[in-house]
Amino acid sequence: MFNPIQQIKIMKRFILSFIVVLAGSAHAEDVTLVVESQLNQVGISQPITLNQGDTAKLVFASYRTSLQLECTIGSKVFSITPWTSQTSWETSPVTIAGPASIVLRNGGTHPESAFATFTITRTGIASPPAEIPQEAGTTWEVILESSSDLVNWTPTNPGEYSGTEPKRFFRTRMVKKP
């Protein structure tokens, strides 16, 4: 059996691990592309750029028979039309992994507007922002620390860390200077 101090340490590790898992989830954002076309002219939306490891999942697209999702991967361009006789973007969801860029292309015989919304998941992990309280006449030291066990923390510098090293956790601390 564990003594009370060991139990507290184990519970702290569990809670900190849980917090790190929640804070370490990939960041997702919703992005809507809008495209307008004029009479007998093709309209193209602003692009969404995906880096290596990023993904874009189509959530909704307005119905336009002339709407195409255009995806560029490397030097190749792929066009996906939303509706065929047997499928639609709703029945065959579209998810694109980076590196790639995505635009909406719309063009037909008459002017029309269309839009599509994507959920973009970016690689990398971002922790919640840390805020320095606004206090007149105070100075704060911002400290980055690392740990391999979520118990013992040592100051570290930002930079590159090899993925072959033991698992590392990071935290930011603010200390009020006297």
C-alpha positions as CSV (number, residue, x, y, z in Angstrom):
1,M,0.0,0.0,0.0
2,F,1.1,3.6,-0.6
3,N,1.6,6.0,2.2
4,P,-0.4,9.3,2.0
5,I,2.5,11.3,0.5
6,Q,3.0,8.7,-2.2
7,Q,-0.7,8.7,-2.9
8,I,-0.7,12.5,-3.3
9,K,2.3,12.4,-5.7
10,I,0.5,9.7,-7.8
11,M,-2.7,11.8,-7.8
12,K,-0.7,14.9,-8.9
13,R,0.9,13.0,-11.7
14,F,-2.5,11.7,-12.9
15,I,-4.1,15.1,-12.8
16,L,-1.2,16.8,-14.5
17,S,-1.1,14.1,-17.2
18,F,-4.8,14.6,-17.8
19,I,-4.4,18.3,-18.1
20,V,-1.5,17.9,-20.5
21,V,-3.5,15.5,-22.6
22,L,-6.4,18.0,-22.8
23,A,-4.1,21.0,-23.5
24,G,-2.1,19.0,-26.0
25,S,-4.8,18.2,-28.4
26,A,-4.4,19.5,-31.8
27,H,-5.9,22.9,-32.5
28,A,-9.0,23.0,-34.8
29,E,-10.5,26.0,-36.5
30,D,-13.5,26.5,-38.8
31,V,-12.8,28.3,-42.1
32,T,-15.4,29.3,-44.6
33,L,-14.4,29.8,-48.3
34,V,-16.7,32.1,-50.3
35,V,-16.7,32.2,-54.1
36,E,-18.6,34.4,-56.5
37,S,-18.8,34.1,-60.3
38,Q,-20.0,36.5,-62.9
39,L,-21.9,35.7,-66.1
40,N,-19.8,33.2,-68.1
41,Q,-16.8,33.7,-65.8
42,V,-15.2,31.4,-63.3
43,G,-14.8,32.5,-59.7
44,I,-12.1,31.2,-57.4
45,S,-12.0,31.6,-53.6
46,Q,-9.1,32.6,-51.4
47,P,-7.0,29.4,-50.7
48,I,-6.7,27.4,-47.5
49,T,-3.1,26.3,-47.2
50,L,-2.3,23.1,-45.3
51,N,1.1,22.3,-44.0
52,Q,2.6,18.8,-43.5
53,G,0.3,17.0,-41.0
54,D,-2.6,19.5,-41.2
55,T,-6.0,18.2,-42.2
56,A,-9.1,19.9,-43.6
57,K,-12.5,18.2,-43.4
58,L,-15.4,19.6,-45.4
59,V,-18.3,20.3,-43.0
60,F,-20.8,21.9,-45.4
61,A,-21.0,23.2,-49.0
62,S,-23.8,25.2,-50.5
63,Y,-25.5,23.5,-53.4
64,R,-24.4,24.8,-56.8
65,T,-24.1,22.5,-59.7
66,S,-21.1,24.3,-61.0
67,L,-19.2,24.2,-57.7
68,Q,-15.9,22.3,-57.5
69,L,-13.5,21.7,-54.7
70,E,-10.0,22.1,-56.2
71,C,-7.1,20.6,-54.3
72,T,-3.4,21.2,-55.2
73,I,-1.0,18.6,-53.9
74,G,2.6,19.2,-55.1
75,S,2.3,20.1,-58.8
76,K,-0.9,18.2,-59.4
77,V,-4.4,19.7,-59.3
78,F,-7.5,17.6,-58.4
79,S,-11.1,18.7,-58.9
80,I,-13.8,17.2,-56.9
81,T,-17.4,17.9,-57.8
82,P,-19.9,17.6,-55.0
83,W,-22.7,15.7,-56.7
84,T,-22.8,12.8,-59.1
85,S,-25.6,10.4,-59.7
86,Q,-24.5,8.1,-56.9
87,T,-22.7,10.2,-54.3
88,S,-22.4,13.6,-52.7
89,W,-20.0,15.3,-50.3
90,E,-22.5,14.4,-47.5
91,T,-22.4,10.7,-48.3
92,S,-18.7,10.6,-49.1
93,P,-17.1,13.1,-46.7
94,V,-14.0,14.9,-47.9
95,T,-10.9,15.1,-45.8
96,I,-7.6,16.4,-47.2
97,A,-4.2,16.0,-45.6
98,G,-1.4,18.5,-46.1
99,P,0.8,19.7,-47.6
100,A,-1.9,20.9,-50.0
101,S,-4.0,24.0,-50.8
102,I,-7.7,24.1,-51.3
103,V,-9.9,26.6,-53.2
104,L,-13.5,26.6,-54.4
105,R,-14.1,27.1,-58.1
106,N,-17.5,28.2,-59.3
107,G,-18.5,29.1,-62.8
108,G,-21.5,28.6,-65.0
109,T,-23.8,30.3,-67.4
110,H,-25.2,32.7,-64.8
111,P,-23.8,34.6,-61.8
112,E,-24.0,32.8,-58.5
113,S,-22.3,32.7,-55.1
114,A,-21.3,29.6,-53.1
115,F,-19.5,28.8,-49.9
116,A,-18.0,25.8,-48.1
117,T,-16.9,25.5,-44.5
118,F,-14.0,23.3,-43.4
119,T,-12.7,22.2,-40.0
120,I,-9.0,22.7,-40.1
121,T,-6.8,20.8,-37.7
122,R,-3.3,22.2,-37.5
123,T,-0.3,20.1,-36.4
124,G,1.7,20.9,-33.4
125,I,0.4,21.4,-29.9
126,A,-0.5,24.7,-28.4
127,S,-1.2,25.1,-24.7
128,P,-3.6,27.6,-23.4
129,P,-2.3,31.2,-23.4
130,A,-0.6,32.4,-20.2
131,E,-1.5,35.9,-19.2
132,I,0.5,38.4,-17.1
133,P,-1.8,40.4,-14.9
134,Q,-2.0,44.1,-15.5
135,E,-0.5,45.7,-12.4
136,A,1.0,49.1,-12.5
137,G,4.7,49.2,-11.3
138,T,5.3,45.5,-11.5
139,T,7.6,43.4,-13.6
140,W,7.2,39.7,-14.4
141,E,9.7,37.1,-15.3
142,V,8.4,34.5,-17.8
143,I,10.0,31.1,-17.3
144,L,9.8,28.1,-19.6
145,E,10.3,24.8,-17.8
146,S,10.5,21.1,-18.9
147,S,9.9,17.8,-17.2
148,S,10.0,14.2,-18.0
149,D,7.8,13.1,-15.1
150,L,5.4,16.1,-14.5
151,V,6.8,16.4,-11.0
152,N,10.3,17.7,-11.3
153,W,10.6,20.9,-13.4
154,T,13.8,22.6,-14.7
155,P,14.2,25.9,-16.6
156,T,14.8,25.4,-20.3
157,N,15.1,27.4,-23.4
158,P,12.8,27.4,-26.4
159,G,14.1,25.7,-29.4
160,E,14.2,22.3,-31.2
161,Y,13.9,19.1,-29.3
162,S,14.5,15.7,-30.9
163,G,11.6,13.2,-31.1
164,T,14.0,10.4,-30.1
165,E,14.6,11.8,-26.6
166,P,12.5,10.7,-23.6
167,K,9.0,12.3,-23.5
168,R,9.1,15.9,-22.4
169,F,6.5,18.1,-21.0
170,F,6.6,21.9,-21.0
171,R,5.0,24.6,-18.9
172,T,5.3,28.4,-18.7
173,R,5.4,30.1,-15.3
174,M,5.2,33.8,-14.5
175,V,7.0,35.1,-11.4
176,K,6.4,38.5,-10.0
177,K,9.7,40.3,-9.5
178,P,10.2,42.3,-6.3
